[in-house]
Amino acid sequence: MRMWMIDPKLLCNKHLLGEHGEIHKHRHNFVKGHSVKGRLYPVVQIEPSSMQKRHDQLAEEMLQRGMNHKSPFEQPDLSNYDDSVINARVDLKVALADLHERCENCRNKTL
């Protein structure tokens, strides 16, 4: 799972839908108390405390693009996790560089 954390308007449809779906899929790991270390080190790829807000931003952009959105999201309880996990933040410069390398459509939206 990867939370790009850049303005959803700058994501192509594939990455917009992909990030939205991954947030839903990854919620299970927090509900079950699984380790997310691989998503935090060596590069932070998720912001656990931002999952609800990010989901809502992505859903809003999906609706703006005429897509359907019928999957509500509930922020998982993070109280069993360390503050370093709960408060992890994605480096936007790293995320944007990675996204540009992966996707010409996203790259063209941000240039």
Backbone bond lengths (Angstrom), bond angles and torsions (degrees), N, CA, C in turn:
res aa  C-N    CA-C-N  psi(-1)  N-CA   C-N-CA  omega(-1)  CA-C   N-CA-C  phi
1 M - - - 1.438 - - 1.517 110.23 -
2 R 1.297 114.70 142.98 1.451 120.43 179.42 1.515 108.55 -139.05
3 M 1.297 116.10 127.25 1.454 121.26 171.65 1.526 105.75 -102.05
4 W 1.315 116.17 111.49 1.458 119.37 -176.91 1.522 111.44 -70.55
5 M 1.306 116.71 -36.22 1.469 124.12 176.58 1.528 114.04 66.88
6 I 1.309 118.44 6.62 1.464 119.96 174.05 1.526 107.64 -86.66
7 D 1.292 116.36 164.79 1.457 121.82 179.77 1.531 108.96 -50.36
8 P 1.332 118.52 122.69 1.467 121.09 -178.46 1.527 113.73 -56.32
9 K 1.317 117.70 -26.09 1.467 120.84 178.29 1.528 111.26 -63.04
10 L 1.328 116.71 -21.79 1.461 121.34 -177.46 1.524 113.50 -91.27
11 L 1.339 117.03 0.55 1.462 121.18 178.66 1.522 110.15 -93.99
12 C 1.324 116.76 140.10 1.455 119.91 171.66 1.532 107.71 -68.47
13 N 1.315 117.04 168.11 1.464 120.41 -179.11 1.524 112.07 -57.89
14 K 1.312 116.80 -40.61 1.470 121.05 -178.32 1.533 110.80 -60.92
15 H 1.304 117.15 -46.86 1.462 120.08 -178.00 1.528 112.06 -75.86
16 L 1.315 117.54 -31.06 1.466 120.70 174.72 1.531 109.93 -62.47
17 L 1.320 116.29 -52.36 1.467 120.40 179.73 1.519 111.63 -66.98
18 G 1.320 116.46 -36.13 1.462 120.53 -179.91 1.519 112.13 -64.20
19 E 1.316 116.91 -46.81 1.463 119.51 179.83 1.529 110.31 -65.25
20 H 1.314 117.01 -40.93 1.461 120.86 178.05 1.532 110.50 -58.67
21 G 1.308 116.67 -48.78 1.469 120.61 -179.61 1.515 112.86 -64.16
22 E 1.310 116.72 -38.44 1.460 121.04 -179.42 1.528 111.71 -66.53
23 I 1.313 116.89 -36.15 1.466 119.23 177.39 1.527 109.47 -61.42
24 H 1.321 116.16 -44.15 1.472 119.58 177.71 1.527 111.11 -62.63
25 K 1.319 116.95 -45.43 1.471 121.00 -178.27 1.521 111.83 -64.69
26 H 1.314 116.51 -38.41 1.459 120.52 -173.75 1.529 112.45 -78.65
27 R 1.312 117.69 -18.63 1.461 121.29 179.07 1.522 110.83 -53.79
28 H 1.319 115.85 -38.22 1.464 122.80 179.68 1.535 111.58 -53.82
29 N 1.329 116.87 -40.76 1.467 120.37 -179.25 1.526 111.54 -60.94
30 F 1.322 116.82 -37.78 1.462 120.01 179.00 1.521 111.18 -74.94
31 V 1.313 116.96 -39.19 1.467 120.64 178.39 1.531 110.04 -61.40
32 K 1.325 116.74 -39.83 1.466 121.91 -178.77 1.531 112.83 -85.12
33 G 1.323 117.76 -7.32 1.456 120.95 178.76 1.517 114.54 76.80
34 H 1.335 116.98 22.82 1.465 120.84 179.73 1.526 111.83 -70.31
35 S 1.303 115.78 156.01 1.460 121.19 176.11 1.528 109.85 -68.68
36 V 1.316 116.14 141.11 1.461 121.86 175.55 1.529 110.02 -120.33
37 K 1.318 115.26 18.96 1.467 121.30 -176.38 1.531 111.95 -52.38
38 G 1.327 117.25 -41.31 1.464 120.99 -178.77 1.519 113.68 -64.31
39 R 1.320 117.10 -17.77 1.465 121.60 177.74 1.527 112.53 -96.03
40 L 1.339 115.70 -2.62 1.460 120.25 -179.65 1.523 112.90 -114.86
41 Y 1.303 116.87 -23.28 1.466 121.72 -176.74 1.506 109.37 -133.61
42 P 1.309 121.12 135.88 1.460 127.09 5.32 1.534 113.25 -82.17
43 V 1.341 117.59 -14.65 1.464 121.09 179.81 1.524 108.36 -121.68
44 V 1.317 116.81 131.83 1.466 120.82 177.78 1.524 108.69 -70.78
45 Q 1.335 115.35 120.32 1.460 121.26 -179.64 1.523 112.57 -113.54
46 I 1.329 117.23 -7.41 1.456 120.73 179.85 1.517 110.20 -137.80
47 E 1.313 114.79 153.88 1.460 122.18 174.08 1.527 106.75 -123.19
48 P 1.322 117.19 89.71 1.463 119.83 -175.26 1.526 114.55 -51.84
49 S 1.315 118.06 -42.59 1.465 119.24 -177.14 1.525 112.56 -73.82
50 S 1.324 117.38 -10.41 1.465 121.75 -178.28 1.525 113.63 -102.98
51 M 1.328 117.48 4.97 1.461 119.81 -173.19 1.532 112.75 -59.88
52 Q 1.310 118.16 -44.76 1.473 120.81 -179.18 1.527 111.19 -63.73
53 K 1.315 115.60 -49.43 1.464 119.79 -178.89 1.522 110.76 -61.51
54 R 1.324 116.33 -43.55 1.462 119.97 -178.97 1.524 110.67 -65.65
55 H 1.316 116.75 -43.21 1.469 119.99 177.58 1.520 109.76 -55.09
56 D 1.324 116.38 -46.66 1.455 120.78 -177.27 1.529 111.65 -64.85
57 Q 1.321 117.66 -37.41 1.469 121.16 176.18 1.525 110.70 -63.37
58 L 1.326 115.98 -44.61 1.465 120.46 -179.92 1.526 110.61 -65.16
59 A 1.331 116.97 -43.68 1.465 121.30 179.82 1.531 110.61 -61.39
60 E 1.323 116.40 -41.43 1.465 120.42 178.51 1.524 110.74 -61.69
61 E 1.332 116.71 -43.19 1.468 120.15 179.22 1.528 110.69 -66.41
62 M 1.323 116.77 -38.20 1.466 119.68 177.01 1.526 110.31 -58.45
63 L 1.318 116.68 -45.88 1.468 120.85 179.46 1.531 111.20 -64.36
64 Q 1.340 116.31 -39.29 1.470 120.42 177.56 1.530 111.54 -59.99
65 R 1.338 115.84 -31.48 1.466 120.44 -179.83 1.528 112.41 -88.71
66 G 1.317 116.94 5.71 1.461 120.17 177.99 1.518 113.90 82.66
67 M 1.318 117.04 14.20 1.466 121.32 178.63 1.527 109.13 -87.44
68 N 1.306 115.73 159.65 1.459 120.95 174.46 1.520 110.26 -81.93
69 H 1.317 115.89 148.26 1.455 120.93 170.30 1.514 108.26 -142.84
70 K 1.316 115.09 112.19 1.469 120.49 -177.61 1.520 110.85 -133.29
71 S 1.327 116.74 29.57 1.467 120.04 -177.25 1.523 110.14 -126.34
72 P 1.332 116.13 89.03 1.463 118.52 177.87 1.528 110.87 -62.18
73 F 1.302 115.50 156.85 1.460 120.92 -178.00 1.515 108.52 -129.59
74 E 1.316 115.19 139.29 1.456 121.08 175.78 1.518 108.25 -120.16
75 Q 1.317 115.58 124.23 1.464 120.92 179.51 1.529 109.40 -55.19
76 P 1.330 118.18 127.34 1.462 119.63 178.09 1.529 111.55 -72.02
77 D 1.304 115.43 155.84 1.463 121.99 175.89 1.523 108.15 -70.59
78 L 1.294 116.98 123.22 1.470 122.07 -178.21 1.525 112.15 -107.35
79 S 1.312 117.16 8.16 1.462 120.81 -172.52 1.527 114.04 -62.98
80 N 1.318 118.65 -19.33 1.468 121.30 178.39 1.529 112.93 -87.03
81 Y 1.315 116.55 0.41 1.464 120.80 -178.13 1.524 110.65 -103.56
82 D 1.314 114.29 152.54 1.455 123.68 176.50 1.532 110.21 -64.95
83 D 1.322 116.93 151.59 1.465 120.60 177.34 1.526 112.39 -57.08
84 S 1.330 117.27 -32.76 1.465 120.02 -179.64 1.531 111.14 -65.47
85 V 1.316 117.11 -28.63 1.466 121.53 176.13 1.527 109.25 -79.99
86 I 1.301 115.98 -50.91 1.463 121.38 -176.39 1.525 111.34 -57.49
87 N 1.323 116.81 -41.19 1.463 121.41 -173.82 1.527 114.31 -99.33
88 A 1.319 118.23 13.96 1.468 121.31 178.72 1.526 109.62 -59.91
89 R 1.333 116.02 142.18 1.455 121.40 -179.07 1.527 110.61 -128.53
90 V 1.314 115.62 135.52 1.457 122.95 176.53 1.523 108.64 -72.37
91 D 1.317 116.30 134.94 1.463 121.43 173.46 1.523 106.62 -80.69
92 L 1.328 116.45 111.15 1.464 120.56 -174.77 1.525 113.21 -61.93
93 K 1.319 117.25 -34.44 1.465 119.75 178.38 1.521 111.07 -65.42
94 V 1.323 117.03 -42.72 1.466 121.54 178.13 1.525 109.96 -65.33
95 A 1.325 117.03 -44.78 1.463 121.10 -179.25 1.527 111.09 -62.49
96 L 1.318 116.88 -44.94 1.457 120.84 -179.04 1.528 111.27 -64.96
97 A 1.327 116.92 -42.19 1.467 120.27 178.24 1.529 110.57 -62.58
98 D 1.321 117.24 -42.21 1.467 121.74 178.64 1.531 110.17 -64.43
99 L 1.311 116.98 -44.68 1.461 120.87 179.95 1.520 110.91 -63.31
100 H 1.319 117.36 -43.16 1.464 120.99 178.24 1.523 111.58 -61.22
101 E 1.319 116.48 -37.73 1.456 120.67 179.15 1.534 111.16 -67.71
102 R 1.317 116.34 -34.98 1.463 121.71 -176.04 1.524 114.29 -82.57
103 C 1.345 116.82 -32.69 1.458 118.64 -165.97 1.521 113.09 -137.36
104 E 1.295 115.81 113.98 1.467 120.75 178.55 1.531 111.10 -65.31
105 N 1.329 117.44 -36.19 1.472 120.08 -178.96 1.530 110.51 -64.95
106 C 1.332 117.96 -43.86 1.464 120.25 177.38 1.524 110.24 -67.46
107 R 1.306 116.66 -39.92 1.468 120.72 179.09 1.523 109.83 -58.80
108 N 1.325 117.35 -43.76 1.465 121.10 -179.38 1.526 112.35 -67.43
109 K 1.333 117.81 -28.27 1.465 120.75 178.84 1.526 111.62 -72.88
110 T 1.323 117.21 -27.62 1.460 120.19 -174.33 1.525 113.02 -99.08
111 L 1.299 117.88 -6.17 1.474 119.51 -179.59 1.510 112.02 -91.51
